[in-house]
Amino acid sequence: MPRPFRERQKGENLFEVFDDDPTAINTRLASLENTVAILDASVSVNSSDILVNASNVTLLFASVNQNASLIDVNASNLALNTASIININASLVQLHASVDANSSAIVVLEASTAAHAASTLIHFTSANYNMFLENPRTLDNVYFFHTKAEVDVQKVVFSITGSTSVTAFISFGSNRDNLSTDLINAGTVVTNTTSGQVITSFDNAVIPASTFVGVRVTAASGLPDELNIHLEN
């Protein structure tokens, strides 16, 4: 009867452990070889899985890096867009301020234009002409004014200082040496030395444009000091 299996001692080989049963040794070797083969196969499979997982990890890292780059790009774009929005808002504020300033300027300009137009209208529709003649004497013939546009005389106020009277004609014509038309044909005897002598009725009230206007004295009494004439259009 074969000896039972015992533990291998140091320095012994399998034949010394199972020296009386070679078949058992072969069976044991075959079993060990089968186990080794199974382990090799498992290792190979696991190695393949490890390689696949390593590839997946590499791909995952690459994806993470790509996503990180995209995050950086998006962060940069966000910063740029935020800066652009801030600049646009600042520009809009400046534009609104500019529009408000221009609107105010336009209002001021319109008001100024309206005031100027009103002033111009008054200037052309209501002109006043004034003169004084010092020490008026008989045969005095002096220049009063020249018309740019037609003058429709509405009122004349005469006065004198000193005494006693002056007879005056307001005359006009296209030639300074020939003032042939009188505003009042009979002239005006001026005696008022206080509030003025107001005349509103005229024989020739319309003085044409580009016309010379003068004052002619035909009589003076009492050596008056001054003759004053105010004419309103």
ChimeraX commands (.cxc) that place a marker at each C-alpha (Angstrom):
marker #1 position 0.00,0.00,0.00 radius 0.5
marker #1 position 1.42,3.40,-0.99 radius 0.5
marker #1 position 2.54,5.81,1.69 radius 0.5
marker #1 position 0.17,8.67,2.32 radius 0.5
marker #1 position 1.03,12.17,1.06 radius 0.5
marker #1 position 3.20,14.18,3.44 radius 0.5
marker #1 position 4.58,17.66,3.45 radius 0.5
marker #1 position 7.64,18.21,1.34 radius 0.5
marker #1 position 10.77,18.74,3.41 radius 0.5
marker #1 position 13.50,21.18,2.65 radius 0.5
marker #1 position 15.82,19.77,-0.02 radius 0.5
marker #1 position 13.34,17.09,-1.17 radius 0.5
marker #1 position 11.76,16.90,-4.59 radius 0.5
marker #1 position 8.33,15.59,-5.49 radius 0.5
marker #1 position 9.65,12.11,-6.32 radius 0.5
marker #1 position 11.08,11.80,-2.84 radius 0.5
marker #1 position 7.69,12.82,-1.34 radius 0.5
marker #1 position 5.74,10.42,-3.60 radius 0.5
marker #1 position 8.52,7.98,-4.45 radius 0.5
marker #1 position 6.25,5.02,-4.29 radius 0.5
marker #1 position 3.37,6.54,-6.41 radius 0.5
marker #1 position 4.48,8.33,-9.68 radius 0.5
marker #1 position 0.88,8.48,-10.87 radius 0.5
marker #1 position -0.10,10.64,-7.95 radius 0.5
marker #1 position 2.77,12.94,-8.77 radius 0.5
marker #1 position 1.63,13.31,-12.37 radius 0.5
marker #1 position -1.93,13.89,-11.29 radius 0.5
marker #1 position -0.79,16.54,-8.87 radius 0.5
marker #1 position 1.37,18.17,-11.51 radius 0.5
marker #1 position -1.45,18.15,-14.01 radius 0.5
marker #1 position -3.73,19.75,-11.44 radius 0.5
marker #1 position -1.13,22.41,-10.69 radius 0.5
marker #1 position -0.55,23.07,-14.38 radius 0.5
marker #1 position -4.29,23.43,-14.92 radius 0.5
marker #1 position -4.50,25.84,-12.03 radius 0.5
marker #1 position -1.56,27.84,-13.42 radius 0.5
marker #1 position -3.22,27.91,-16.85 radius 0.5
marker #1 position -6.44,29.18,-15.35 radius 0.5
marker #1 position -4.52,31.83,-13.42 radius 0.5
marker #1 position -2.63,32.83,-16.59 radius 0.5
marker #1 position -5.90,33.17,-18.47 radius 0.5
marker #1 position -7.37,35.21,-15.65 radius 0.5
marker #1 position -4.28,37.39,-15.52 radius 0.5
marker #1 position -4.46,37.90,-19.27 radius 0.5
marker #1 position -8.12,38.89,-19.05 radius 0.5
marker #1 position -7.42,41.16,-16.12 radius 0.5
marker #1 position -4.44,42.64,-17.98 radius 0.5
marker #1 position -6.69,43.36,-20.96 radius 0.5
marker #1 position -9.23,44.94,-18.63 radius 0.5
marker #1 position -6.47,46.98,-17.03 radius 0.5
marker #1 position -5.27,48.14,-20.46 radius 0.5
marker #1 position -8.84,49.03,-21.45 radius 0.5
marker #1 position -9.38,50.84,-18.19 radius 0.5
marker #1 position -6.05,52.59,-18.61 radius 0.5
marker #1 position -7.17,53.71,-22.09 radius 0.5
marker #1 position -10.49,54.84,-20.66 radius 0.5
marker #1 position -8.68,56.72,-17.91 radius 0.5
marker #1 position -6.47,58.38,-20.56 radius 0.5
marker #1 position -9.54,59.31,-22.58 radius 0.5
marker #1 position -11.23,60.58,-19.43 radius 0.5
marker #1 position -8.21,62.74,-18.57 radius 0.5
marker #1 position -8.16,64.04,-22.16 radius 0.5
marker #1 position -11.88,64.84,-21.88 radius 0.5
marker #1 position -11.33,66.54,-18.53 radius 0.5
marker #1 position -8.48,68.58,-20.02 radius 0.5
marker #1 position -10.64,69.52,-23.01 radius 0.5
marker #1 position -13.53,70.48,-20.73 radius 0.5
marker #1 position -11.11,72.50,-18.59 radius 0.5
marker #1 position -9.96,74.31,-21.74 radius 0.5
marker #1 position -13.57,74.93,-22.73 radius 0.5
marker #1 position -14.26,76.25,-19.23 radius 0.5
marker #1 position -11.26,78.60,-19.57 radius 0.5
marker #1 position -12.49,79.74,-23.00 radius 0.5
marker #1 position -16.02,80.25,-21.68 radius 0.5
marker #1 position -14.67,82.12,-18.67 radius 0.5
marker #1 position -12.64,84.35,-21.01 radius 0.5
marker #1 position -15.67,84.88,-23.26 radius 0.5
marker #1 position -17.79,85.65,-20.22 radius 0.5
marker #1 position -15.23,88.19,-19.02 radius 0.5
marker #1 position -15.08,89.74,-22.50 radius 0.5
marker #1 position -18.88,89.80,-22.79 radius 0.5
marker #1 position -19.18,91.31,-19.33 radius 0.5
marker #1 position -16.62,93.99,-20.25 radius 0.5
marker #1 position -18.46,94.60,-23.53 radius 0.5
marker #1 position -21.78,94.93,-21.71 radius 0.5
marker #1 position -20.20,97.37,-19.23 radius 0.5
marker #1 position -18.71,99.40,-22.12 radius 0.5
marker #1 position -22.03,99.35,-23.99 radius 0.5
marker #1 position -23.89,100.47,-20.86 radius 0.5
marker #1 position -21.34,103.25,-20.33 radius 0.5
marker #1 position -21.72,104.28,-23.98 radius 0.5
marker #1 position -25.50,104.28,-23.63 radius 0.5
marker #1 position -25.23,106.46,-20.52 radius 0.5
marker #1 position -22.96,108.87,-22.42 radius 0.5
marker #1 position -25.31,108.79,-25.41 radius 0.5
marker #1 position -28.31,109.53,-23.21 radius 0.5
marker #1 position -26.38,112.37,-21.58 radius 0.5
marker #1 position -25.40,113.67,-25.02 radius 0.5
marker #1 position -29.01,113.41,-26.25 radius 0.5
marker #1 position -30.24,115.21,-23.12 radius 0.5
marker #1 position -27.59,117.93,-23.58 radius 0.5
marker #1 position -28.43,118.29,-27.27 radius 0.5
marker #1 position -32.14,118.37,-26.46 radius 0.5
marker #1 position -31.50,121.17,-23.97 radius 0.5
marker #1 position -29.35,122.96,-26.54 radius 0.5
marker #1 position -32.11,122.56,-29.14 radius 0.5
marker #1 position -34.69,123.94,-26.70 radius 0.5
marker #1 position -32.40,126.88,-25.93 radius 0.5
marker #1 position -31.71,127.38,-29.64 radius 0.5
marker #1 position -35.40,127.23,-30.47 radius 0.5
marker #1 position -36.16,129.71,-27.70 radius 0.5
marker #1 position -33.32,131.93,-28.89 radius 0.5
marker #1 position -34.48,131.65,-32.51 radius 0.5
marker #1 position -38.06,132.45,-31.52 radius 0.5
marker #1 position -36.91,135.43,-29.46 radius 0.5
marker #1 position -34.68,136.61,-32.29 radius 0.5
marker #1 position -37.51,136.18,-34.80 radius 0.5
marker #1 position -39.84,138.18,-32.55 radius 0.5
marker #1 position -37.17,140.85,-32.10 radius 0.5
marker #1 position -36.57,140.96,-35.84 radius 0.5
marker #1 position -40.31,141.23,-36.48 radius 0.5
marker #1 position -40.56,144.10,-34.03 radius 0.5
marker #1 position -37.52,145.75,-35.61 radius 0.5
marker #1 position -38.99,145.71,-39.09 radius 0.5
marker #1 position -42.59,146.41,-38.18 radius 0.5
marker #1 position -42.07,149.02,-35.48 radius 0.5
marker #1 position -39.09,151.28,-36.10 radius 0.5
marker #1 position -38.51,154.53,-34.26 radius 0.5
marker #1 position -36.46,157.43,-35.57 radius 0.5
marker #1 position -35.31,160.33,-33.43 radius 0.5
marker #1 position -33.40,163.55,-34.03 radius 0.5
marker #1 position -32.72,166.91,-32.50 radius 0.5
marker #1 position -31.73,170.11,-34.22 radius 0.5
marker #1 position -29.74,172.52,-32.09 radius 0.5
marker #1 position -30.58,176.25,-32.42 radius 0.5
marker #1 position -33.07,175.79,-35.25 radius 0.5
marker #1 position -33.19,178.73,-37.66 radius 0.5
marker #1 position -35.10,179.65,-40.79 radius 0.5
marker #1 position -33.84,177.86,-43.95 radius 0.5
marker #1 position -32.23,175.00,-42.01 radius 0.5
marker #1 position -32.29,171.81,-44.12 radius 0.5
marker #1 position -30.86,168.77,-42.31 radius 0.5
marker #1 position -30.64,165.02,-42.92 radius 0.5
marker #1 position -32.93,162.80,-40.77 radius 0.5
marker #1 position -32.55,159.16,-41.99 radius 0.5
marker #1 position -32.51,156.87,-45.05 radius 0.5
marker #1 position -35.05,154.06,-45.48 radius 0.5
marker #1 position -33.95,150.49,-46.15 radius 0.5
marker #1 position -37.53,149.24,-46.41 radius 0.5
marker #1 position -40.82,151.03,-46.87 radius 0.5
marker #1 position -41.83,153.11,-43.82 radius 0.5
marker #1 position -45.50,153.62,-43.00 radius 0.5
marker #1 position -45.50,156.54,-40.56 radius 0.5
marker #1 position -47.94,156.12,-37.65 radius 0.5
marker #1 position -47.00,158.95,-35.33 radius 0.5
marker #1 position -44.71,161.97,-35.04 radius 0.5
marker #1 position -44.01,163.85,-31.81 radius 0.5
marker #1 position -42.54,167.39,-32.00 radius 0.5
marker #1 position -41.17,169.50,-29.18 radius 0.5
marker #1 position -38.87,172.47,-28.65 radius 0.5
marker #1 position -36.80,173.94,-25.84 radius 0.5
marker #1 position -36.56,177.68,-25.31 radius 0.5
marker #1 position -39.10,179.91,-27.03 radius 0.5
marker #1 position -41.22,180.52,-28.94 radius 0.5
marker #1 position -42.01,178.41,-32.02 radius 0.5
marker #1 position -40.53,176.56,-35.00 radius 0.5
marker #1 position -42.29,175.73,-38.28 radius 0.5
marker #1 position -40.91,172.40,-39.55 radius 0.5
marker #1 position -41.49,170.12,-42.54 radius 0.5
marker #1 position -40.52,166.45,-42.73 radius 0.5
marker #1 position -39.77,165.83,-46.40 radius 0.5
marker #1 position -38.51,162.85,-48.40 radius 0.5
marker #1 position -37.31,161.97,-51.90 radius 0.5
marker #1 position -34.99,159.63,-53.84 radius 0.5
marker #1 position -32.39,162.41,-54.16 radius 0.5
marker #1 position -30.94,164.14,-51.09 radius 0.5
marker #1 position -30.86,167.45,-52.95 radius 0.5
marker #1 position -34.50,167.16,-53.97 radius 0.5
marker #1 position -36.78,166.13,-51.08 radius 0.5
marker #1 position -39.92,166.99,-52.94 radius 0.5
marker #1 position -42.63,165.23,-50.88 radius 0.5
marker #1 position -43.80,166.48,-47.45 radius 0.5
marker #1 position -45.19,164.20,-44.78 radius 0.5
marker #1 position -47.60,167.03,-43.87 radius 0.5
marker #1 position -48.11,169.42,-46.74 radius 0.5
marker #1 position -48.66,172.50,-44.54 radius 0.5
marker #1 position -45.83,171.65,-42.18 radius 0.5
marker #1 position -46.12,171.81,-38.37 radius 0.5
marker #1 position -45.85,174.85,-36.12 radius 0.5
marker #1 position -44.14,173.48,-33.01 radius 0.5
marker #1 position -44.75,175.34,-29.75 radius 0.5
marker #1 position -44.88,172.54,-27.14 radius 0.5
marker #1 position -42.02,172.56,-24.64 radius 0.5
marker #1 position -43.35,169.88,-22.22 radius 0.5
marker #1 position -45.10,166.63,-23.23 radius 0.5
marker #1 position -44.67,167.07,-26.99 radius 0.5
marker #1 position -46.93,167.81,-29.89 radius 0.5
marker #1 position -48.39,164.50,-31.21 radius 0.5
marker #1 position -49.36,164.18,-34.89 radius 0.5
marker #1 position -51.13,161.05,-36.20 radius 0.5
marker #1 position -52.66,162.35,-39.43 radius 0.5
marker #1 position -50.47,162.74,-42.52 radius 0.5
marker #1 position -50.86,163.75,-46.15 radius 0.5
marker #1 position -48.13,161.34,-47.34 radius 0.5
marker #1 position -47.65,158.70,-44.67 radius 0.5
marker #1 position -45.84,156.08,-46.77 radius 0.5
marker #1 position -42.15,156.65,-47.39 radius 0.5
marker #1 position -40.75,154.28,-50.06 radius 0.5
marker #1 position -37.67,152.11,-49.57 radius 0.5
marker #1 position -34.25,153.58,-50.43 radius 0.5
marker #1 position -35.49,157.11,-49.78 radius 0.5
marker #1 position -33.78,160.06,-48.09 radius 0.5
marker #1 position -35.72,161.79,-45.28 radius 0.5
marker #1 position -34.88,165.30,-44.09 radius 0.5
marker #1 position -36.20,168.16,-41.95 radius 0.5
marker #1 position -36.68,171.67,-43.28 radius 0.5
marker #1 position -37.26,174.76,-41.10 radius 0.5
marker #1 position -39.20,177.59,-42.73 radius 0.5
marker #1 position -39.66,179.83,-39.67 radius 0.5
marker #1 position -38.30,180.26,-36.16 radius 0.5
marker #1 position -39.51,182.68,-33.51 radius 0.5
marker #1 position -37.88,183.70,-30.22 radius 0.5
marker #1 position -34.56,181.94,-30.83 radius 0.5
marker #1 position -35.44,178.39,-29.64 radius 0.5
marker #1 position -32.59,176.25,-28.33 radius 0.5
marker #1 position -33.56,172.87,-29.77 radius 0.5
marker #1 position -36.07,171.15,-32.04 radius 0.5
marker #1 position -36.83,167.45,-31.17 radius 0.5
marker #1 position -38.60,165.04,-33.52 radius 0.5
marker #1 position -39.67,161.44,-32.76 radius 0.5
marker #1 position -41.10,159.39,-35.68 radius 0.5
marker #1 position -42.71,155.96,-35.33 radius 0.5
marker #1 position -43.30,153.42,-38.10 radius 0.5
marker link #1:1,2 radius 0.2
marker link #1:2,3 radius 0.2
marker link #1:3,4 radius 0.2
marker link #1:4,5 radius 0.2
marker link #1:5,6 radius 0.2
marker link #1:6,7 radius 0.2
marker link #1:7,8 radius 0.2
marker link #1:8,9 radius 0.2
marker link #1:9,10 radius 0.2
marker link #1:10,11 radius 0.2
marker link #1:11,12 radius 0.2
marker link #1:12,13 radius 0.2
marker link #1:13,14 radius 0.2
marker link #1:14,15 radius 0.2
marker link #1:15,16 radius 0.2
marker link #1:16,17 radius 0.2
marker link #1:17,18 radius 0.2
marker link #1:18,19 radius 0.2
marker link #1:19,20 radius 0.2
marker link #1:20,21 radius 0.2
marker link #1:21,22 radius 0.2
marker link #1:22,23 radius 0.2
marker link #1:23,24 radius 0.2
marker link #1:24,25 radius 0.2
marker link #1:25,26 radius 0.2
marker link #1:26,27 radius 0.2
marker link #1:27,28 radius 0.2
marker link #1:28,29 radius 0.2
marker link #1:29,30 radius 0.2
marker link #1:30,31 radius 0.2
marker link #1:31,32 radius 0.2
marker link #1:32,33 radius 0.2
marker link #1:33,34 radius 0.2
marker link #1:34,35 radius 0.2
marker link #1:35,36 radius 0.2
marker link #1:36,37 radius 0.2
marker link #1:37,38 radius 0.2
marker link #1:38,39 radius 0.2
marker link #1:39,40 radius 0.2
marker link #1:40,41 radius 0.2
marker link #1:41,42 radius 0.2
marker link #1:42,43 radius 0.2
marker link #1:43,44 radius 0.2
marker link #1:44,45 radius 0.2
marker link #1:45,46 radius 0.2
marker link #1:46,47 radius 0.2
marker link #1:47,48 radius 0.2
marker link #1:48,49 radius 0.2
marker link #1:49,50 radius 0.2
marker link #1:50,51 radius 0.2
marker link #1:51,52 radius 0.2
marker link #1:52,53 radius 0.2
marker link #1:53,54 radius 0.2
marker link #1:54,55 radius 0.2
marker link #1:55,56 radius 0.2
marker link #1:56,57 radius 0.2
marker link #1:57,58 radius 0.2
marker link #1:58,59 radius 0.2
marker link #1:59,60 radius 0.2
marker link #1:60,61 radius 0.2
marker link #1:61,62 radius 0.2
marker link #1:62,63 radius 0.2
marker link #1:63,64 radius 0.2
marker link #1:64,65 radius 0.2
marker link #1:65,66 radius 0.2
marker link #1:66,67 radius 0.2
marker link #1:67,68 radius 0.2
marker link #1:68,69 radius 0.2
marker link #1:69,70 radius 0.2
marker link #1:70,71 radius 0.2
marker link #1:71,72 radius 0.2
marker link #1:72,73 radius 0.2
marker link #1:73,74 radius 0.2
marker link #1:74,75 radius 0.2
marker link #1:75,76 radius 0.2
marker link #1:76,77 radius 0.2
marker link #1:77,78 radius 0.2
marker link #1:78,79 radius 0.2
marker link #1:79,80 radius 0.2
marker link #1:80,81 radius 0.2
marker link #1:81,82 radius 0.2
marker link #1:82,83 radius 0.2
marker link #1:83,84 radius 0.2
marker link #1:84,85 radius 0.2
marker link #1:85,86 radius 0.2
marker link #1:86,87 radius 0.2
marker link #1:87,88 radius 0.2
marker link #1:88,89 radius 0.2
marker link #1:89,90 radius 0.2
marker link #1:90,91 radius 0.2
marker link #1:91,92 radius 0.2
marker link #1:92,93 radius 0.2
marker link #1:93,94 radius 0.2
marker link #1:94,95 radius 0.2
marker link #1:95,96 radius 0.2
marker link #1:96,97 radius 0.2
marker link #1:97,98 radius 0.2
marker link #1:98,99 radius 0.2
marker link #1:99,100 radius 0.2
marker link #1:100,101 radius 0.2
marker link #1:101,102 radius 0.2
marker link #1:102,103 radius 0.2
marker link #1:103,104 radius 0.2
marker link #1:104,105 radius 0.2
marker link #1:105,106 radius 0.2
marker link #1:106,107 radius 0.2
marker link #1:107,108 radius 0.2
marker link #1:108,109 radius 0.2
marker link #1:109,110 radius 0.2
marker link #1:110,111 radius 0.2
marker link #1:111,112 radius 0.2
marker link #1:112,113 radius 0.2
marker link #1:113,114 radius 0.2
marker link #1:114,115 radius 0.2
marker link #1:115,116 radius 0.2
marker link #1:116,117 radius 0.2
marker link #1:117,118 radius 0.2
marker link #1:118,119 radius 0.2
marker link #1:119,120 radius 0.2
marker link #1:120,121 radius 0.2
marker link #1:121,122 radius 0.2
marker link #1:122,123 radius 0.2
marker link #1:123,124 radius 0.2
marker link #1:124,125 radius 0.2
marker link #1:125,126 radius 0.2
marker link #1:126,127 radius 0.2
marker link #1:127,128 radius 0.2
marker link #1:128,129 radius 0.2
marker link #1:129,130 radius 0.2
marker link #1:130,131 radius 0.2
marker link #1:131,132 radius 0.2
marker link #1:132,133 radius 0.2
marker link #1:133,134 radius 0.2
marker link #1:134,135 radius 0.2
marker link #1:135,136 radius 0.2
marker link #1:136,137 radius 0.2
marker link #1:137,138 radius 0.2
marker link #1:138,139 radius 0.2
marker link #1:139,140 radius 0.2
marker link #1:140,141 radius 0.2
marker link #1:141,142 radius 0.2
marker link #1:142,143 radius 0.2
marker link #1:143,144 radius 0.2
marker link #1:144,145 radius 0.2
marker link #1:145,146 radius 0.2
marker link #1:146,147 radius 0.2
marker link #1:147,148 radius 0.2
marker link #1:148,149 radius 0.2
marker link #1:149,150 radius 0.2
marker link #1:150,151 radius 0.2
marker link #1:151,152 radius 0.2
marker link #1:152,153 radius 0.2
marker link #1:153,154 radius 0.2
marker link #1:154,155 radius 0.2
marker link #1:155,156 radius 0.2
marker link #1:156,157 radius 0.2
marker link #1:157,158 radius 0.2
marker link #1:158,159 radius 0.2
marker link #1:159,160 radius 0.2
marker link #1:160,161 radius 0.2
marker link #1:161,162 radius 0.2
marker link #1:162,163 radius 0.2
marker link #1:163,164 radius 0.2
marker link #1:164,165 radius 0.2
marker link #1:165,166 radius 0.2
marker link #1:166,167 radius 0.2
marker link #1:167,168 radius 0.2
marker link #1:168,169 radius 0.2
marker link #1:169,170 radius 0.2
marker link #1:170,171 radius 0.2
marker link #1:171,172 radius 0.2
marker link #1:172,173 radius 0.2
marker link #1:173,174 radius 0.2
marker link #1:174,175 radius 0.2
marker link #1:175,176 radius 0.2
marker link #1:176,177 radius 0.2
marker link #1:177,178 radius 0.2
marker link #1:178,179 radius 0.2
marker link #1:179,180 radius 0.2
marker link #1:180,181 radius 0.2
marker link #1:181,182 radius 0.2
marker link #1:182,183 radius 0.2
marker link #1:183,184 radius 0.2
marker link #1:184,185 radius 0.2
marker link #1:185,186 radius 0.2
marker link #1:186,187 radius 0.2
marker link #1:187,188 radius 0.2
marker link #1:188,189 radius 0.2
marker link #1:189,190 radius 0.2
marker link #1:190,191 radius 0.2
marker link #1:191,192 radius 0.2
marker link #1:192,193 radius 0.2
marker link #1:193,194 radius 0.2
marker link #1:194,195 radius 0.2
marker link #1:195,196 radius 0.2
marker link #1:196,197 radius 0.2
marker link #1:197,198 radius 0.2
marker link #1:198,199 radius 0.2
marker link #1:199,200 radius 0.2
marker link #1:200,201 radius 0.2
marker link #1:201,202 radius 0.2
marker link #1:202,203 radius 0.2
marker link #1:203,204 radius 0.2
marker link #1:204,205 radius 0.2
marker link #1:205,206 radius 0.2
marker link #1:206,207 radius 0.2
marker link #1:207,208 radius 0.2
marker link #1:208,209 radius 0.2
marker link #1:209,210 radius 0.2
marker link #1:210,211 radius 0.2
marker link #1:211,212 radius 0.2
marker link #1:212,213 radius 0.2
marker link #1:213,214 radius 0.2
marker link #1:214,215 radius 0.2
marker link #1:215,216 radius 0.2
marker link #1:216,217 radius 0.2
marker link #1:217,218 radius 0.2
marker link #1:218,219 radius 0.2
marker link #1:219,220 radius 0.2
marker link #1:220,221 radius 0.2
marker link #1:221,222 radius 0.2
marker link #1:222,223 radius 0.2
marker link #1:223,224 radius 0.2
marker link #1:224,225 radius 0.2
marker link #1:225,226 radius 0.2
marker link #1:226,227 radius 0.2
marker link #1:227,228 radius 0.2
marker link #1:228,229 radius 0.2
marker link #1:229,230 radius 0.2
marker link #1:230,231 radius 0.2
marker link #1:231,232 radius 0.2
marker link #1:232,233 radius 0.2
view
